[in-house]
Structures are given as structure tokens and as C-alpha cells.
Amino acid sequence: MPLSELLTQIQDVAERASVSVSEYGTIMSQIQQYILDNFGPKGLYAAYISAAAVGILLFWKMVKLSFAALKFMVLPAVAIAFVGSFFLPYSFSSLLPVTVTGCSLFLLFKA
């Protein structure tokens, strides 16, 4: 693929992204105006606080999930691949995908 085609594709994607962001902004301003019309400024403050609480909750859940994946999947897989590279005739880099798959399957069946 020539560089000019790649650049035009990147430009098209950027234009579509900017259009979707502007649509999102208009939707948010409409929601804000609806809340102001029906509930006043105090209702808007409550909406901001509740949206922030939900955002913080979702962020915290993602942090917990990433640390759980690190603790129960990545670290054991790296340790098993490291130990396995000493006792088996395979290298660490060839054992690592197998151990990551095994640990993720173990977590899947454990849950």
C-alpha cells in the first residue's frame, strides 16, 4: 500500500472521528439543557456528581480487573515459562504463549 493511500485513509478516519465527537458534544449540550429546564442548576449539579461517581466506579473496576489479571495470569505465566525453560528443551519465548494460554484457561474455568 503506497504512503499516499495510507495518509488519505488516516485523514478520512480523523474526519469521521471529529464528526462523531461533535455529535457527542451536541447530544451532551441537549442533555444539559434538558436537565436545566426541568430540574434547575441543582439538578445539573446532582447529574454531574452522579456521573462522576459512576465514572469513578467504572475506573476503579477496571483498575481492579487489570491488577487481578496481572496477579493471577501474567505473573504465574511468566514464572512457569521461566522455570519450564530450565527443565524443558524449549526457550522462554516459545513457552510463554503456552503458559499464558494455560493460565487464562485456568482463570476462565475457575470463574
PyMOL commands that place a pseudoatom at each C-alpha (Angstrom):
pseudoatom trace, name=CA, resn=MET, resi=1, chain=A, elem=C, hetatm=0, pos=[0.000, 0.000, 0.000]
pseudoatom trace, name=CA, resn=PRO, resi=2, chain=A, elem=C, hetatm=0, pos=[1.502, 3.335, -1.015]
pseudoatom trace, name=CA, resn=LEU, resi=3, chain=A, elem=C, hetatm=0, pos=[2.058, 6.012, 1.543]
pseudoatom trace, name=CA, resn=SER, resi=4, chain=A, elem=C, hetatm=0, pos=[-0.381, 8.431, -0.124]
pseudoatom trace, name=CA, resn=GLU, resi=5, chain=A, elem=C, hetatm=0, pos=[-3.262, 5.938, 0.206]
pseudoatom trace, name=CA, resn=LEU, resi=6, chain=A, elem=C, hetatm=0, pos=[-2.398, 5.363, 3.845]
pseudoatom trace, name=CA, resn=LEU, resi=7, chain=A, elem=C, hetatm=0, pos=[-2.372, 9.091, 4.539]
pseudoatom trace, name=CA, resn=THR, resi=8, chain=A, elem=C, hetatm=0, pos=[-5.759, 9.578, 2.851]
pseudoatom trace, name=CA, resn=GLN, resi=9, chain=A, elem=C, hetatm=0, pos=[-7.215, 6.721, 4.896]
pseudoatom trace, name=CA, resn=ILE, resi=10, chain=A, elem=C, hetatm=0, pos=[-5.843, 8.252, 8.099]
pseudoatom trace, name=CA, resn=GLN, resi=11, chain=A, elem=C, hetatm=0, pos=[-7.327, 11.618, 7.103]
pseudoatom trace, name=CA, resn=ASP, resi=12, chain=A, elem=C, hetatm=0, pos=[-10.736, 10.022, 6.423]
pseudoatom trace, name=CA, resn=VAL, resi=13, chain=A, elem=C, hetatm=0, pos=[-10.703, 8.283, 9.805]
pseudoatom trace, name=CA, resn=ALA, resi=14, chain=A, elem=C, hetatm=0, pos=[-9.741, 11.523, 11.546]
pseudoatom trace, name=CA, resn=GLU, resi=15, chain=A, elem=C, hetatm=0, pos=[-12.589, 13.396, 9.819]
pseudoatom trace, name=CA, resn=ARG, resi=16, chain=A, elem=C, hetatm=0, pos=[-15.123, 10.724, 10.808]
pseudoatom trace, name=CA, resn=ALA, resi=17, chain=A, elem=C, hetatm=0, pos=[-13.845, 10.817, 14.383]
pseudoatom trace, name=CA, resn=SER, resi=18, chain=A, elem=C, hetatm=0, pos=[-14.186, 14.595, 14.551]
pseudoatom trace, name=CA, resn=VAL, resi=19, chain=A, elem=C, hetatm=0, pos=[-17.759, 14.380, 13.245]
pseudoatom trace, name=CA, resn=SER, resi=20, chain=A, elem=C, hetatm=0, pos=[-18.683, 11.791, 15.870]
pseudoatom trace, name=CA, resn=VAL, resi=21, chain=A, elem=C, hetatm=0, pos=[-17.092, 13.887, 18.617]
pseudoatom trace, name=CA, resn=SER, resi=22, chain=A, elem=C, hetatm=0, pos=[-19.057, 16.945, 17.524]
pseudoatom trace, name=CA, resn=GLU, resi=23, chain=A, elem=C, hetatm=0, pos=[-22.271, 14.862, 17.503]
pseudoatom trace, name=CA, resn=TYR, resi=24, chain=A, elem=C, hetatm=0, pos=[-21.451, 13.698, 21.030]
pseudoatom trace, name=CA, resn=GLY, resi=25, chain=A, elem=C, hetatm=0, pos=[-20.949, 17.308, 22.097]
pseudoatom trace, name=CA, resn=THR, resi=26, chain=A, elem=C, hetatm=0, pos=[-24.322, 18.374, 20.728]
pseudoatom trace, name=CA, resn=ILE, resi=27, chain=A, elem=C, hetatm=0, pos=[-26.045, 15.461, 22.453]
pseudoatom trace, name=CA, resn=MET, resi=28, chain=A, elem=C, hetatm=0, pos=[-24.401, 16.366, 25.758]
pseudoatom trace, name=CA, resn=SER, resi=29, chain=A, elem=C, hetatm=0, pos=[-25.427, 20.020, 25.418]
pseudoatom trace, name=CA, resn=GLN, resi=30, chain=A, elem=C, hetatm=0, pos=[-29.020, 18.929, 24.722]
pseudoatom trace, name=CA, resn=ILE, resi=31, chain=A, elem=C, hetatm=0, pos=[-28.997, 16.721, 27.818]
pseudoatom trace, name=CA, resn=GLN, resi=32, chain=A, elem=C, hetatm=0, pos=[-27.560, 19.560, 29.865]
pseudoatom trace, name=CA, resn=GLN, resi=33, chain=A, elem=C, hetatm=0, pos=[-30.237, 21.955, 28.647]
pseudoatom trace, name=CA, resn=TYR, resi=34, chain=A, elem=C, hetatm=0, pos=[-32.990, 19.386, 29.374]
pseudoatom trace, name=CA, resn=ILE, resi=35, chain=A, elem=C, hetatm=0, pos=[-31.748, 18.954, 32.948]
pseudoatom trace, name=CA, resn=LEU, resi=36, chain=A, elem=C, hetatm=0, pos=[-31.521, 22.734, 33.440]
pseudoatom trace, name=CA, resn=ASP, resi=37, chain=A, elem=C, hetatm=0, pos=[-35.037, 23.262, 32.090]
pseudoatom trace, name=CA, resn=ASN, resi=38, chain=A, elem=C, hetatm=0, pos=[-36.671, 20.541, 34.183]
pseudoatom trace, name=CA, resn=PHE, resi=39, chain=A, elem=C, hetatm=0, pos=[-34.601, 20.440, 37.383]
pseudoatom trace, name=CA, resn=GLY, resi=40, chain=A, elem=C, hetatm=0, pos=[-32.613, 23.672, 37.537]
pseudoatom trace, name=CA, resn=PRO, resi=41, chain=A, elem=C, hetatm=0, pos=[-28.976, 24.177, 38.467]
pseudoatom trace, name=CA, resn=LYS, resi=42, chain=A, elem=C, hetatm=0, pos=[-29.210, 21.893, 41.497]
pseudoatom trace, name=CA, resn=GLY, resi=43, chain=A, elem=C, hetatm=0, pos=[-30.385, 19.062, 39.270]
pseudoatom trace, name=CA, resn=LEU, resi=44, chain=A, elem=C, hetatm=0, pos=[-27.436, 19.720, 36.967]
pseudoatom trace, name=CA, resn=TYR, resi=45, chain=A, elem=C, hetatm=0, pos=[-25.050, 19.556, 39.932]
pseudoatom trace, name=CA, resn=ALA, resi=46, chain=A, elem=C, hetatm=0, pos=[-26.639, 16.274, 41.007]
pseudoatom trace, name=CA, resn=ALA, resi=47, chain=A, elem=C, hetatm=0, pos=[-26.263, 14.901, 37.488]
pseudoatom trace, name=CA, resn=TYR, resi=48, chain=A, elem=C, hetatm=0, pos=[-22.582, 15.890, 37.446]
pseudoatom trace, name=CA, resn=ILE, resi=49, chain=A, elem=C, hetatm=0, pos=[-21.990, 14.265, 40.819]
pseudoatom trace, name=CA, resn=SER, resi=50, chain=A, elem=C, hetatm=0, pos=[-23.776, 11.060, 39.847]
pseudoatom trace, name=CA, resn=ALA, resi=51, chain=A, elem=C, hetatm=0, pos=[-21.949, 10.880, 36.501]
pseudoatom trace, name=CA, resn=ALA, resi=52, chain=A, elem=C, hetatm=0, pos=[-18.621, 11.397, 38.281]
pseudoatom trace, name=CA, resn=ALA, resi=53, chain=A, elem=C, hetatm=0, pos=[-19.487, 8.684, 40.808]
pseudoatom trace, name=CA, resn=VAL, resi=54, chain=A, elem=C, hetatm=0, pos=[-20.342, 6.217, 38.041]
pseudoatom trace, name=CA, resn=GLY, resi=55, chain=A, elem=C, hetatm=0, pos=[-17.153, 7.162, 36.176]
pseudoatom trace, name=CA, resn=ILE, resi=56, chain=A, elem=C, hetatm=0, pos=[-15.015, 6.655, 39.270]
pseudoatom trace, name=CA, resn=LEU, resi=57, chain=A, elem=C, hetatm=0, pos=[-16.722, 3.324, 39.939]
pseudoatom trace, name=CA, resn=LEU, resi=58, chain=A, elem=C, hetatm=0, pos=[-16.057, 2.117, 36.396]
pseudoatom trace, name=CA, resn=PHE, resi=59, chain=A, elem=C, hetatm=0, pos=[-12.449, 3.308, 36.562]
pseudoatom trace, name=CA, resn=TRP, resi=60, chain=A, elem=C, hetatm=0, pos=[-11.924, 1.512, 39.873]
pseudoatom trace, name=CA, resn=LYS, resi=61, chain=A, elem=C, hetatm=0, pos=[-13.418, -1.717, 38.498]
pseudoatom trace, name=CA, resn=MET, resi=62, chain=A, elem=C, hetatm=0, pos=[-11.053, -1.542, 35.517]
pseudoatom trace, name=CA, resn=VAL, resi=63, chain=A, elem=C, hetatm=0, pos=[-8.062, -0.996, 37.821]
pseudoatom trace, name=CA, resn=LYS, resi=64, chain=A, elem=C, hetatm=0, pos=[-9.071, -3.967, 39.961]
pseudoatom trace, name=CA, resn=LEU, resi=65, chain=A, elem=C, hetatm=0, pos=[-9.555, -6.127, 36.877]
pseudoatom trace, name=CA, resn=SER, resi=66, chain=A, elem=C, hetatm=0, pos=[-6.176, -5.209, 35.450]
pseudoatom trace, name=CA, resn=PHE, resi=67, chain=A, elem=C, hetatm=0, pos=[-4.390, -5.939, 38.728]
pseudoatom trace, name=CA, resn=ALA, resi=68, chain=A, elem=C, hetatm=0, pos=[-6.234, -9.258, 39.038]
pseudoatom trace, name=CA, resn=ALA, resi=69, chain=A, elem=C, hetatm=0, pos=[-5.161, -10.212, 35.526]
pseudoatom trace, name=CA, resn=LEU, resi=70, chain=A, elem=C, hetatm=0, pos=[-1.605, -9.243, 36.357]
pseudoatom trace, name=CA, resn=LYS, resi=71, chain=A, elem=C, hetatm=0, pos=[-1.656, -11.142, 39.637]
pseudoatom trace, name=CA, resn=PHE, resi=72, chain=A, elem=C, hetatm=0, pos=[-3.390, -14.317, 38.507]
pseudoatom trace, name=CA, resn=MET, resi=73, chain=A, elem=C, hetatm=0, pos=[-2.435, -14.600, 34.833]
pseudoatom trace, name=CA, resn=VAL, resi=74, chain=A, elem=C, hetatm=0, pos=[0.696, -12.701, 33.815]
pseudoatom trace, name=CA, resn=LEU, resi=75, chain=A, elem=C, hetatm=0, pos=[2.976, -13.298, 36.790]
pseudoatom trace, name=CA, resn=PRO, resi=76, chain=A, elem=C, hetatm=0, pos=[2.257, -17.041, 37.092]
pseudoatom trace, name=CA, resn=ALA, resi=77, chain=A, elem=C, hetatm=0, pos=[2.622, -17.475, 33.330]
pseudoatom trace, name=CA, resn=VAL, resi=78, chain=A, elem=C, hetatm=0, pos=[5.997, -15.733, 33.307]
pseudoatom trace, name=CA, resn=ALA, resi=79, chain=A, elem=C, hetatm=0, pos=[7.166, -17.736, 36.324]
pseudoatom trace, name=CA, resn=ILE, resi=80, chain=A, elem=C, hetatm=0, pos=[6.034, -21.058, 34.825]
pseudoatom trace, name=CA, resn=ALA, resi=81, chain=A, elem=C, hetatm=0, pos=[7.667, -20.223, 31.496]
pseudoatom trace, name=CA, resn=PHE, resi=82, chain=A, elem=C, hetatm=0, pos=[10.895, -19.245, 33.268]
pseudoatom trace, name=CA, resn=VAL, resi=83, chain=A, elem=C, hetatm=0, pos=[11.010, -22.456, 35.311]
pseudoatom trace, name=CA, resn=GLY, resi=84, chain=A, elem=C, hetatm=0, pos=[9.932, -24.518, 32.318]
pseudoatom trace, name=CA, resn=SER, resi=85, chain=A, elem=C, hetatm=0, pos=[12.745, -23.135, 30.199]
pseudoatom trace, name=CA, resn=PHE, resi=86, chain=A, elem=C, hetatm=0, pos=[15.220, -24.686, 32.622]
pseudoatom trace, name=CA, resn=PHE, resi=87, chain=A, elem=C, hetatm=0, pos=[13.666, -28.163, 32.672]
pseudoatom trace, name=CA, resn=LEU, resi=88, chain=A, elem=C, hetatm=0, pos=[12.321, -28.470, 29.121]
pseudoatom trace, name=CA, resn=PRO, resi=89, chain=A, elem=C, hetatm=0, pos=[14.224, -28.196, 25.848]
pseudoatom trace, name=CA, resn=TYR, resi=90, chain=A, elem=C, hetatm=0, pos=[12.165, -25.131, 24.835]
pseudoatom trace, name=CA, resn=SER, resi=91, chain=A, elem=C, hetatm=0, pos=[13.104, -21.488, 25.174]
pseudoatom trace, name=CA, resn=PHE, resi=92, chain=A, elem=C, hetatm=0, pos=[11.333, -18.955, 27.357]
pseudoatom trace, name=CA, resn=SER, resi=93, chain=A, elem=C, hetatm=0, pos=[9.858, -17.166, 24.357]
pseudoatom trace, name=CA, resn=SER, resi=94, chain=A, elem=C, hetatm=0, pos=[8.343, -20.363, 22.973]
pseudoatom trace, name=CA, resn=LEU, resi=95, chain=A, elem=C, hetatm=0, pos=[6.912, -21.421, 26.352]
pseudoatom trace, name=CA, resn=LEU, resi=96, chain=A, elem=C, hetatm=0, pos=[5.407, -18.051, 27.259]
pseudoatom trace, name=CA, resn=PRO, resi=97, chain=A, elem=C, hetatm=0, pos=[2.387, -18.153, 24.866]
pseudoatom trace, name=CA, resn=VAL, resi=98, chain=A, elem=C, hetatm=0, pos=[1.559, -21.659, 26.045]
pseudoatom trace, name=CA, resn=THR, resi=99, chain=A, elem=C, hetatm=0, pos=[1.727, -20.728, 29.720]
pseudoatom trace, name=CA, resn=VAL, resi=100, chain=A, elem=C, hetatm=0, pos=[-0.312, -17.533, 29.214]
pseudoatom trace, name=CA, resn=THR, resi=101, chain=A, elem=C, hetatm=0, pos=[-2.966, -19.577, 27.422]
pseudoatom trace, name=CA, resn=GLY, resi=102, chain=A, elem=C, hetatm=0, pos=[-2.929, -22.174, 30.187]
pseudoatom trace, name=CA, resn=CYS, resi=103, chain=A, elem=C, hetatm=0, pos=[-3.247, -19.572, 32.938]
pseudoatom trace, name=CA, resn=SER, resi=104, chain=A, elem=C, hetatm=0, pos=[-6.052, -17.747, 31.154]
pseudoatom trace, name=CA, resn=LEU, resi=105, chain=A, elem=C, hetatm=0, pos=[-7.928, -21.029, 30.618]
pseudoatom trace, name=CA, resn=PHE, resi=106, chain=A, elem=C, hetatm=0, pos=[-7.425, -21.847, 34.295]
pseudoatom trace, name=CA, resn=LEU, resi=107, chain=A, elem=C, hetatm=0, pos=[-8.905, -18.483, 35.270]
pseudoatom trace, name=CA, resn=LEU, resi=108, chain=A, elem=C, hetatm=0, pos=[-11.774, -18.983, 32.837]
pseudoatom trace, name=CA, resn=PHE, resi=109, chain=A, elem=C, hetatm=0, pos=[-12.700, -22.356, 34.280]
pseudoatom trace, name=CA, resn=LYS, resi=110, chain=A, elem=C, hetatm=0, pos=[-12.104, -21.178, 37.837]
pseudoatom trace, name=CA, resn=ALA, resi=111, chain=A, elem=C, hetatm=0, pos=[-14.647, -18.389, 37.441]
for i in range(1, 111): cmd.bond("trace and resi %d" % i, "trace and resi %d" % (i + 1))
show_as sticks, trace
zoom trace
